Amino acid sequence: MASTIDHDRLFKELLRTFFIEFLELFFPDVAAYVDPASIEFLDKEVFTDVTRGERYEADLIAKVAFRGQDTSFLIHTEAQGKRQEHFPSRMFGYFARFLERYRLPIYPIVIFSYTSPLKAEPKKYLLKFPDLEVLKFQYRTVQLNRLHWRDFLRSSNPVASALMARMYIKKKDRPRVKMECLRLLATLGLNPAKQQLISGFVDAYLRL
């Protein structure tokens, strides 16, 4: 059953292993100015929202350097497995916490991995008054249920072979998509551990 899937663990393992490939697939402009050799994953951060009585753990924080420069910045990538009404404000809360702690520029990214609803998620958090716009915080998004698996069939990117399993798929197409994910995986020439990671991801989300 889908409810037994450890979404956080699956996405964190995939992104940690194929972080630069993830950027190359969805944010090639960012990948172009990141030095791949500089990627360093920082300790997880835990946040407590006392107003709502909820506890959150940031998914993935990578410290990276600009190509050919000594300056660094952070890429915060959040994998969101279910829709939450106040999610944009939570993303800003993460941003403010990281900025205060690390004093580095932060590039925020969200992967929305749930299957429904299909409505486009917001990409900003806005705080304004009738006479003043106090804050406009923006972040990049990848909403998998609004992407079609057919658009990634010819990709040579290992992240595509995994995330196709979580894109928009009609029920009748599920066996075909699983076959295509594994076919693409077989062409990538990855080591056995990386192959197992992706095949496990596909098996978790495309149970037939």
Salt bridges, closest charged atoms under 4 A:
ASP6 OD2 - ARG9 NE 3.89
GLU13 OE2 - ARG9 NH1 3.33
GLU45 OE2 - ARG101 NH1 2.44
ASP49 OD2 - ARG52 NH1 3.01
GLU57 OE2 - LYS12 NZ 3.05
GLU57 OE1 - LYS44 NZ 3.62
ASP59 OD1 - LYS12 NZ 3.89
GLU78 OE1 - HIS76 NE2 2.78
GLU78 OE2 - ARG90 NH1 3.81
GLU121 OE2 - ARG83 NE 3.18
ASP173 OD1 - LYS172 NZ 3.37
GLU180 OE2 - ARG176 NE 2.90
GLU180 OE1 - ARG183 NE 2.68
ASP203 OD1 - LYS178 NZ 3.07
